[in-house]
Amino acid sequence: MSFEMFIPGKAFFGAGVVSKVVELIGNGVKKVFLVTDENLVRHGTAKRLEQILEAGGVEVQIFHEVEPEPSVETTDKAAALARNFGAQAVVGLGGGSCMDVAKAVSVLVTNEGSAANYQGLGLVKKPGVLKIMIPTTAGTGSEVTFTAVLIRRSDGFKGGINDEKLFADYAILDPELTMTAPPKVTAASGMDALIHALEAYTSIHATWFSDMFAQEAIRRIGKWIRIATWNGKNLEARSHMQYAAYLAGLALVHAGVGACHALSYPLGGMFGVGHGIANALLIPYVVRANAFSCPGRYTNVLKWLGYVDEGSNINVRDGALLCAEALDELLEDLELPRTLESLSVGITSEHFPEMAEKALAVSRPMENNPRPFDKELCIKIYEEAMK
C-alpha cells in the first residue's frame, strides 16, 4: 500500500476561538468579504463576527443570500460584489452551503468568469485570496475539503469545483456557534458527517491514514449525535460533533465518498432536497446494496456506532446487513425522513431513469464505491427508497 498524507490548512478548536479571526487575518488585510445566510444574520451570529472584525480595524461587507442548496448564479453574484469591494480575504460563516460559496468566491476574485467554468477537477488557474472557514453546523466538513458544490439553475446540474486551491487557509471550530442549530439541522448535518466517514472508510481508496480519521469520527457521532440533536445546549455533545465532522472531512479528503453521495445529488439538483437529508435518507439502502462488497468493514461500522459490543464475534454477513438496519434506526431516532415519498417534493418513479443517469454522471464518488453501480442498480435503490 502506498498513499499520500497531508492535513490542509490550520485549524483551531474550542469554545470561544472565533475571537482569533482578526489575528488570523493579519495586519495586511483591511477588507473582508463575509459570506453567510439570512438565518445567521437573524440570530445575530453574523453581526457578532462583523463586530469582532471591525474592532480589529477591518472593513467588512456581508453577503447573506446563500441558499440551502447554493447555486452558481448566487455564487457569481457574490463574487462580483467581492471583486467590486476589493476583498483581500473571504470568510465563510455557516453550514456547508455558506462555506462552499465562500471558497468559490475566494478563487473567483482572482479568476475570471463564472463558477460554472470551474465545475470539475483541477480547473482553477490562480490561487484565491485568503479564506477562513467558520462552521456553525457539525456536518459537511467543508472547512477542510477542496470542494464547493453548486447547482446550475439553468439545467439542474449539481457539481463541485474540485481543486486544491479551494482548501481553506484557516478553519475556526467553535462548538458554541453550533448551539443555535435546531434539531433537524443538527441531525441532518450530523448524518452528513457520519456518511462522509462511513463512505471514506468503505471507499476503494481508503488507506490506513484515512481509516484513522473515519473510525474516530464514526465512534464520536454514534455516541453523541442523538444528544446533540435533542439536547442542543449540551456543549460537550456539540464539541464532540464539531470535532467529528472535521475528522470526517479529513477522511473524505483522503479517500473520497461513494454511491450515496452520487445518488443524493439529483435529489438536490432536481427537487431542492437538502444535502444532509438526501444522504441520510439513502444511506441504509446503499449500505444494503454494498453489504457484501466489504462486509468486514460494515461490521466494524456497526460496532463503532455502538449497535453491538465491539468484542462480539458477530458473523460479518450478518454484521453488514445489521449496519443498514442500525442506520435506519438512527434515522428514526433523529426523526429524519426515511422514504422519498415522505419528502413530498413531487418525486415519482417516472423520474428515476433521469435521476439514475445524473447520479452516474457524478463519476468520482461512483468510482470510489466498493460495488460498481449501473443505471439498473441506481433505479432499484430509488425504488426501494420510495416507500
Secondary structure, DSSP 8 states (H G I E B T S, - for coil): --------SEEEESTTGGGGHHHHH-TT--EEEEE--HHHHHTTHHHHHHHHHHHTT-EEEEE----SS-BHHHHHHHHHHHHHHT-SEEEEEESHHHHHHHHHHHHHTTS-S-GGGG-EES---S--SEEEEEESSSS--TTT-SEEEEE-TTT--EEEEE-GGGS-SEEEE-GGGGTT--HHHHHHHHHHHHHHHHHHHHSTT--HHHHHHHHHHHHHHHHHHHHHHH-TT-HHHHHHHHHHHHHHHHHHHHH---HHHHHHHHHHHHH---HHHHHHHHHHHHHHHHGGGSHHHHHHHHHHTTSS-TT----HHHHHHHHHHHHHHHHHHHT---SSGGG-S---GGGHHHHHHHHHH-HHHHHHSSS---HHHHHHHHHHHH-
